[in-house]
Amino acid sequence: MESQELRIFRAVAYEGSITKAAQTLGYVQSNVTARVQQLEAELDTQLFYRHRGMILTPAGQKLLAYADQVIRLLDEAQAALHDSLEPSGPLSLGANPAVSVLHLPELLAHYHKLYPKVELSLTTQTSEELLQKIRQFQLDGAFIKMSVREEQLAAELIYEEELVLITQPDIRDVQEVCKQPFLMNTAGCPHREELETWFKSIGQGSVRYLEFNHLDATIQGVVSGLGASFVPKSAIQKLEESGVLRSFSLPSQPAFTQIYFVRNPNSFVTSALDKFLELLRKNPLYGKKFT
């Protein structure tokens, strides 16, 4: 059993498809198929059910747990042997869309200027998708918009900020805001869930949503008069100061979102990640509460 076979097996297991695994690995599909068949023949056991995709058998599930550990140890060994005092090599980070738009560009630009040899990459996905990649050692860390209660993950609160209702500047009160369509992410977004909880608390039953999955597009939609939204206050402060929109805190119960940097404590901390954590903790946003 070779490490490359385990990497191919692992990719197929997580992608659930030979085609997607081949694309992820940069291999031709026939090669991936042959290597999976070769591994099954070597172990004399079926690892996948082949029905509308590749689904792990009980034996495959057992092997996946070992494959995760073996590949992690191999990657960490390689990282440790090639690590040096001067940060270099890959640093894979993740972030929620709103975080990546608001506060990360300046931080990442500063880091890149200080450590140009680091191969910095950023993945933008939902919190759950990012957490799954951290569990699987696919990311060095990620900025997420939710509290983490998993003992196997290390979570560090970076900043907290208020979520506000935003609308056009001629709207006079919250009651008028609530009569409009709301430009929000798809169902399941933490901000939308927070908003819907508040609507229920005030007896607001019928709300029409226009689904915008990008913060900048959402804000511009509000500026253009399409409706209202519920966003981090720091995202609209300059626009509000210029008079193109207006914000309202939720009456009687202001809402806040907490941003954490989450990583897997079982991963090897390279010098690239160590310097990033050092820079992050010195950043002005660290520990700040935006209100």
Beta strands, then each sheet from edge to edge (+ up, - down):
strand 1: 48-50
strand 2: 54-56
strand 3: 89-95
strand 4: 118-124
strand 5: 141-144
strand 6: 154-167
strand 7: 182-184
strand 8: 209-211
strand 9: 229-232
strand 10: 246-248
strand 11: 255-263
strand 12: 288-290
sheet 1: 1+ 2-
sheet 2: 4+ 3+ 5+ 11- 6+ 9-
sheet 3: 4+ 3+ 5+ 11- 6+ 10-
sheet 4: 4+ 3+ 5+ 11- 6+ 12+
sheet 5: 7+ 8+
end
